[in-house]
């Protein structure tokens, strides 16, 4: 559209001069940008497709939104969000629920996508004109959860207690608040049985189902562990989404005849720090690799060395302790002053935030 503005100016020669200004007006340009918040890579619930937000650079619109999930160009899920108000600026819609949903139950189990690669697309439709005004697609990868793993007693170890604290991990990749339950089985190995045969054939000294925690103090009313006997155990993790996975099968021996040198292994020699006592001692040559199985504050902690009588020996400076994430620490004992060859010590770790302490008993061997 063209506007003509006429300006009349008196001049010395009394002539009138018309000053003409041409102004052009173009249609305004607006755009709606679709953004999506990524989820836990190990789980995708289809009812969370409402966790998208729109950035509108134009005026307020009434829109409908179609959310669709496909795998290998085959439809897995479709849902509609109707009559949404998309105002100028940023808009979130997490409180809205999709309607007219279509779900492929072969791929979606209990509302969650099976492991695999997917494409999630959002299509915006003008509610008045029914025209598509925007579309954005996002790649979704749902990773399979890794099986749980056993922690203590470590495989082929000897323990000097008849009531060990059995410890295992949740499936790797799971959230801390995810509802897993665990089935645990422990049997005695008879004669020269293979552990897998003993587990499947022998009477269970301990068989429990639907445990909610990842550790269990061996119950006093369970079958009694006997000095010198060999045992095998396994844990199965499961949840309501159809997940089911087993740990490896581990063995241990009960030996109370002498001081047992035992190692509690996490990964690659990492030792589990425990708040409840210390079973035996660990042989350490130069460094102690430590893992905290519980949720642990990685800052504001103190490391001390205690003598065998648990009297204070020395503090460990920050330069000796290396944090490598995932609740793991490496402590260079060769840099700690005052440690003697073939002597027994305790590593004491104090969480200053709540005064919780952990003890690891070890025998130190110099190079």
N, C-alpha and C positions, 0 to 999 in steps of 0.2 A: 504494500500500500504506500502511496506517495502523498506526502503533505507539502503544501506550498505556503510558505509564510511570506507575506508582502510587507515590506517596511518602506514608509514614505519619509524622505528627508528633504527639508528645504535647502536649496543651494543658492549661491550668490547670484546666479543668472536666472533665478526664479524658476528654473526648470525642475520638474519633479523627476527624480530618479527612482526607479523601482529596483529594489534589491531583493532578489529572489533566492531563498534558501531551500534546497531540496533535502529532505530527511527521509531515509528509507527505514522501514520497520520490518524485521525478519521474525518469523515464528520462533517462539522460545523453545530451547532444546532441553529435554529432561531425560533422566536415566535412572533405573533402579538396579542396584548392585546386590547380588545375592551372596551371602557369606554363610559358612557352615563351620561349626565347632567340632573338631575331630574327637573321637571317643577312645576308650580303652582299646588298644589294638588287639587284645585277646578276647574281647566281647563286644558285640553290637546288638543292642535291643532295638527292634524295629519301632517300638513306641517312642523312641528318642529322636525320630526324624523331625520332630517339632523344634529341635534345638538349632534353628537357623535364624538369621536376622537379615534385614533388608536396609539398605541405605538409599534413600530416595532423594535425588537432586532436584526434583520438580515439586509439583503441588500434590496435595492429599488425594489418594485414590482408594476406591474400594476394589479389592482384588480377591480372586480365588487362587489357591496354590495347589498344584498337583505334585506330590512327592512319589518318586518311583525308584525301585532298586532292581537292577538287572544283573544277571550273571551269564556271560557268554551270549549276550543279546536275548536271553530268555527272562521273562518277567518273574521276579521273586516276590515283590511287594508293591502295592499301589495304595495311596491314601490321599484324601483331599482335605484341605483346610478352606472353609467357606467363609465368605463375607468378612475378610480381614481388612482393617483400616491401615493403610500404609501412608503415614504422615511424612511430611518433609523432614529429612534427617534420618536418624537411626531408629529402627523398629525391631523389637524382639518378640518372639511368639512362643516361648517355652511353656506357657500355661495353657496353650490351646491343644485340643485333641483332634486327631485325624478322624474323618468319617468316611463311609463308603469304602472300607478297606478290603483289599484283595490280597490274600497271603498264600504262598506256596508252602504247604506244611511239610513237604519233603525236604526243604532247605531251611525253613524257619522252625526251630525246635523250642517249644516253651517261650516263644517270643523273641528268640535270639538267633542270629544268623550262624550257620555252620561255618567252620574255618574255610577260607577261600578268598578269591578276588571278586569284587563287586564294583558296580557303578551306581552312584546315588545322584539322581537328577531332580531339580526343582524347576517347575514351569509355572510362570506367573500369568494369570488370565485376568483381563479387565472385566470386572463384574457387570458393567453396563454394556459394553460393546462385544463381550465374549471373545475379544482378540487376544492372542498371545503377545505379551509385551516384554517378556524376558525369560531366559532359561540359562541355568548353570549346572554343570555336572562335576562330580568329585569322585576320585578313585578311593575305594574302601578296601582295606586288607584286614581280614580277621585272622589272626594267627592262632594256631592250635596251642593250647596250654601244654607246657612240659609236664611230664609225670612228677608226682611228689618224690622225695628221696629221703632215705633214712639218715639219721645223724648220729644217734647214740642208743645202744652200744655200737661202736664202729665195727665194720666187717672183720671177722676172724680175730676179734680182740678177746682178752680175758678181763673179767671184772671181779672185784672182791666184795660184792654185795649180793644178797638174795632178793633185794627189792630195788632194782635199778629204776631210774627215771627214763623211760623209753621216750625218745625224742625223734620227730620227723618234721619234714617241711610241708607247707602247702604247695600245690602245683605252682611252678614258676610262671609268672605273668599274671597271676590272680591278684585281685584287689584285697587289701587287708580286711575289708568288711564283707567280703564275698562269703556266701553261705555254703561252705563245703562241710561234708561229714565224712568220717573215716571208719573203715572196718579194719580191725587189727587181729592178726592170728599169730600165735607163738606155740611151737611144739618142740619136743625133745627129738634129737637125732639118735636113732638106735643103731647099734653095731656100726657097719660101714655104709650106711645109707647115703645117697646123694641128698643134699639139702632140699632140692625141688621135690624128690620123692617123699621125704619125711613130711614136708609141709602138706602134701596132698593126701597122704595115707595115714599118718599117725594121729592119735587122739590129741586134741588141742588142750594144752595146759591153760591157755588164755585165748579166748575168742570173744571179741566185743564188736558191736555194730553201732553205727551212727554216733561216733564220738565227735564232739564239736571242737575240741582242742587238738593241738599238734604235739602234745606230750602227755604222758600218763605215768604216774608212779605205780610200779608193779603192785597190784592189789594183794593184800594179805590173805584174802579169801580165795585167791586163784591157786592153781596147782603149784606146789612148792618147787622152787629151783634147788638143785642139789649140787653140792661141791663136786667138781670134776666132770660134770656132765656138759654136753654140747647142745646148743639150742639154735633154732632157725626162726626167723620172724619176717613178716611182710605187712605192709599197710596198703589199703585201697582207698583212693579218694573218689568222691562222687558229688554231684550237685543236681539241682532240679532241671538243669538244661540238657540233661542226658550225658554229661561228662562222666567218664569212668576210666581211671588209670591206676596202675599198680606201681609200687616201688620195686626196686630190685630185691632179691632175696638175700638177706644177710645172716651170718652166723656169729655166735659168741660162746664163750666158755666161762663157767663160774669157777674161780680158783681162789680160795681163801687160805691156802696153805702157806703163802709167803706174800711179801709186798709185791704187788703186781704193777709193772710198768705199762700203763695203758695210754693210748692216744685217742682223743675224740676228734674225728676228722670231719671237716665240712667239705671243702674242695681243695685239692692240691696241697694237702697238709694243713689247712686252716683248722684251728682248734676252737671248739665251742666254749665260750666263757659262760659260767654258770653261777647263779646266786646261791645255790643250795649245795654247799659242801664241795669237796674234791675227792674223787675216787682214784687213789693211786697217784703216781707222779709221771710226768712226761719228760723224756730225754730230749734235751735241746743242745745243739752244738753251737750255733751262732746267732740264729734269729728265731723269734717266736711269732708265728703267724696266727692272728687272733680273729675270731668271728663272733659277733653278738647276734644270737638268734632272735631276740626280741626286738621290739621297736626301741631304738636307742638314740639318744641325743648325741650327735657327733661332735658337739662343741661343749666347752665347759666341763671337761673330764680331767682326772688326775691319775697318773700311773706311779705306783710305788713298788719297791722291792722289799719284801719281808724275809727275815731269816726263817729257818725251819721251825723255830719256836713261835713264829708269827710276830716277833718283835721287829720294829722298823729298822731297815737297813739303809736304804737310800731312795731318793726320788729320781724319776726318769725325766730328763729334759725333753723339750719338744723336738730337738734335733735328732733324737734317738727314735722317735715314734713317727711313722709314716702312715697317714690315712689314705687308703686307696678306694674309698667309696664302698657302697653296699654293706655298710657295717663291718668292714674289714680293716685291720691294722697290721702293720709289720713292725716289730720292735727289734732293733739291732742290739742284742745283748752284749756283743763284743765291745760296744762303746759305753757300757755301764760300768762304772768304777766299783771295785770292791767285791766282784763275784769271784769265787774260788772254784778251781777245777774239782769236779765230782761232788760238789756240795748241793744240798737241796734248798730251794727257795720257793717263795710264793710271789706271784705277780698279783698285786691288788689294784683294781681299777675302780675308781669312785666317780659316780655321776653326781657332780656338785649340785645339779638342779633338784635332785630329790634324795641325795645321800645314799642311794642304792649302791651296793658294792658287789664286785665280782672277784673271785679268787681262782687262780690257775697255779697248781703245784707243779714244779719242774726241777729236774736234775740238770745242772749246767756242766757242760763238757767243753773245755777250751780246745782250740785247734792243736 
